[in-house]
Amino acid sequence: MAQHWHGAPVASSGVHVRHDRVFPAKNHLVVVNDNGEVWAHPLSAGSVGGAFQLPGPAVAVHGVPPKFVILDKHHSRILVINAAGEVWAHDLDFNSHHTGNAYHVQGPAVGHASHDLEIYATKHGLAVRNANGEIWVHHYVNRNAYGGASKMNSPAIAVHGTPSRYVFKSHRRFIVVNTAGEVWAHQRTAGWDHGGNFAGAYKASNDAVAVGGVPAKAVVPWKNYILVINQAGEVWAHTLH
């Protein structure tokens, strides 16, 4: 059963926020609005703090149109992958409340193919999920560069059965929330290197997620929870197992 986490409303007023521009960081919810402003809410289990802005240059507003905007929590930065497959980064400083200038993360084009559906930031690189359910990983050479892609040995993710609605990478697993609200997970059984592997799907929650009630604005994973932020800005948490 979902638990209501009390506190400040999230992404519910002011400038519009897209459903895929709310991100879970280690101890914050990060929101990027359509003006490119970055805001953060302190987050702990059961509680959501008031929003504070991280001033800096606008994110994902200028230049080549973005295809993906993601949070790289391992390196405390926002990554903007544009339609040409280029990767640009903005460092985030939660202590001094600042968003850094954009810099280019060097490497081959990422996620630019029409069948590439999502990109996930890992500790070791960028993972691309395509329409066939394949996972391809670009490993970091260093913080500012990555190499070519290698395919992980894993079953197809979010392809079979009830159509998927949300697909996340969370810790050592991929989590799939389908249109019926069921939650399924694929556990990683080896590293992100060549030959890395994810196991077959298992059911990861008894709850129906993001079905019924006030419509969801965003759905994100955080630690051992799936958080549903509804149109009223309320945060509801579903525990994973």
C-alpha positions in Angstrom: 0.0 0.0 0.0 1.3 3.4 -0.9 2.4 5.8 1.9 2.0 9.5 1.7 5.3 11.4 2.3 4.5 14.7 3.9 6.1 18.0 3.1 6.4 20.5 0.3 4.6 19.9 -3.0 6.9 18.9 -5.9 6.7 20.4 -9.5 3.1 21.5 -8.9 3.2 25.3 -9.5 4.9 27.9 -11.6 6.8 26.9 -14.8 5.8 23.6 -16.5 7.8 20.5 -15.7 7.9 17.5 -18.0 7.3 14.0 -16.6 10.8 12.9 -17.4 12.5 16.0 -15.8 12.1 14.9 -12.2 15.1 12.9 -10.9 16.0 11.1 -7.8 19.5 12.0 -6.4 21.1 10.6 -3.3 19.2 12.8 -0.8 17.2 15.1 -3.1 14.5 15.2 -5.7 15.9 17.3 -8.6 13.5 19.1 -10.9 14.4 20.8 -14.2 11.6 23.0 -15.6 10.9 24.2 -19.1 12.9 27.4 -18.5 16.0 25.3 -17.8 15.9 26.2 -14.1 17.2 23.5 -11.7 15.4 23.1 -8.3 16.0 20.5 -5.6 13.9 19.2 -2.6 15.7 17.6 0.3 14.4 14.0 0.6 14.3 11.4 3.4 12.1 8.4 3.9 8.6 9.8 4.7 9.5 13.5 4.2 10.0 16.0 1.4 11.7 19.3 2.1 11.0 22.7 0.6 12.4 23.5 -2.9 15.6 25.5 -3.3 17.1 26.7 -6.6 20.5 25.8 -7.9 21.2 28.9 -10.0 23.2 28.7 -13.1 22.9 28.5 -16.9 19.7 27.2 -18.4 19.7 23.4 -18.8 18.5 21.7 -22.0 17.1 24.9 -23.5 19.6 26.2 -26.0 21.6 24.6 -28.9 20.8 21.3 -30.5 17.4 20.1 -29.2 17.7 17.5 -26.4 16.6 13.9 -26.9 17.3 12.8 -23.3 17.9 14.7 -20.1 19.1 12.5 -17.2 20.7 12.7 -13.8 24.1 11.2 -13.3 23.9 10.9 -9.5 27.2 9.1 -9.4 29.0 12.2 -10.6 26.5 14.8 -9.3 25.6 16.2 -12.7 22.8 16.5 -15.3 23.5 15.0 -18.7 21.9 16.4 -21.8 22.0 14.0 -24.8 21.0 15.9 -27.9 19.5 14.7 -31.2 23.0 14.3 -32.6 24.0 11.9 -29.8 26.3 14.4 -28.2 26.6 14.4 -24.4 26.8 17.7 -22.5 27.0 17.9 -18.7 26.2 20.4 -16.0 27.7 19.8 -12.6 25.4 20.2 -9.6 26.6 21.5 -6.2 23.9 20.9 -3.5 26.1 22.6 -0.9 26.6 25.9 -2.6 23.3 25.7 -4.5 24.8 26.0 -8.0 24.5 24.6 -11.5 27.7 24.6 -13.5 28.3 25.6 -17.1 27.8 23.0 -19.8 30.8 21.0 -20.9 31.1 18.3 -23.6 31.6 14.7 -22.5 33.6 13.3 -25.4 32.7 10.0 -27.2 30.8 8.5 -30.1 27.2 9.4 -30.7 24.9 7.9 -28.0 21.2 7.2 -28.1 20.6 9.0 -31.5 19.1 6.0 -33.3 15.3 6.0 -33.7 14.9 2.7 -31.8 16.9 4.0 -28.8 14.3 4.5 -26.1 16.1 5.5 -22.9 19.6 6.3 -21.5 20.6 5.5 -17.9 23.7 6.9 -16.1 25.6 4.2 -14.2 28.8 4.5 -12.1 30.8 3.2 -15.0 29.1 4.7 -18.1 26.0 5.2 -20.1 23.5 2.4 -20.7 21.1 2.6 -23.7 17.9 0.6 -23.8 16.4 0.1 -27.3 13.1 -1.1 -28.7 14.3 -4.7 -28.8 14.9 -4.6 -25.0 18.7 -4.8 -25.5 21.0 -2.9 -23.2 24.2 -1.4 -24.7 26.8 0.3 -22.5 29.3 3.0 -23.2 32.0 2.8 -20.6 33.7 5.8 -19.2 37.3 6.3 -20.1 37.4 9.0 -17.5 34.8 11.5 -16.1 34.8 13.5 -19.3 35.0 10.8 -22.0 33.5 7.4 -22.8 34.1 4.7 -25.4 32.1 2.6 -27.9 29.1 0.5 -26.9 29.1 -3.1 -25.8 26.0 -5.3 -25.5 25.0 -6.8 -22.2 23.9 -10.4 -22.1 20.4 -10.2 -20.7 16.9 -11.1 -21.5 14.8 -8.5 -23.4 13.7 -5.8 -21.0 10.3 -4.2 -21.2 9.3 -5.9 -24.4 7.0 -8.9 -23.6 3.8 -9.2 -21.7 1.7 -6.2 -20.6 3.1 -3.0 -22.2 5.5 -1.0 -20.1 4.8 2.5 -18.8 8.0 3.3 -16.9 11.4 1.6 -17.0 14.1 2.6 -14.5 17.6 1.6 -13.6 17.8 1.5 -9.8 20.9 0.2 -8.0 21.6 -3.3 -9.3 18.4 -3.8 -11.3 16.1 -2.6 -14.0 12.5 -1.9 -12.8 9.5 -2.1 -15.1 6.1 -0.6 -14.2 3.5 -1.7 -16.8 0.2 -0.2 -17.8 -1.6 -2.3 -15.2 0.6 -0.9 -12.4 2.5 -4.1 -11.9 6.1 -3.8 -10.9 8.7 -6.3 -12.3 12.5 -6.2 -11.9 15.6 -7.7 -13.6 18.4 -8.2 -11.1 22.0 -7.6 -12.4 24.0 -10.7 -11.8 27.4 -9.5 -13.2 29.2 -6.2 -13.9 28.5 -3.6 -16.5 31.5 -4.8 -18.5 31.5 -7.1 -21.5 29.4 -10.2 -20.6 27.6 -8.3 -17.9 24.2 -9.9 -17.3 20.6 -9.2 -16.0 18.4 -12.1 -14.8 14.9 -12.8 -15.8 12.0 -10.8 -14.5 10.5 -11.2 -11.0 7.6 -9.3 -9.4 9.1 -6.5 -7.2 6.0 -5.1 -5.5 2.5 -6.2 -4.5 1.1 -2.7 -5.1 -0.5 -1.3 -8.2 1.6 1.8 -9.1 0.4 5.0 -10.7 -3.1 3.7 -11.5 -6.2 5.3 -10.1 -6.4 8.4 -7.9 -4.9 11.7 -8.8 -3.0 11.3 -12.1 0.7 11.0 -11.9 3.0 13.8 -13.0 6.2 11.8 -12.5 7.2 8.4 -11.3 10.8 7.8 -10.1 12.8 5.2 -8.2 14.6 6.2 -5.0 16.5 3.7 -2.8 14.0 0.9 -2.0 10.9 2.8 -3.2 9.0 3.9 -6.2 7.8 7.5 -5.7 4.7 8.7 -7.5 4.5 12.5 -7.7 0.9 13.4 -8.6 -0.5 16.5 -10.3 -1.1 18.0 -6.9 2.6 17.7 -6.1 2.0 15.0 -3.5 4.6 12.3 -3.1 3.4 8.7 -2.6 5.8 5.9 -1.9 5.6 2.2 -2.8 8.1 -0.2 -1.2 10.0 -2.6 -3.4 11.1 -6.1 -2.4 
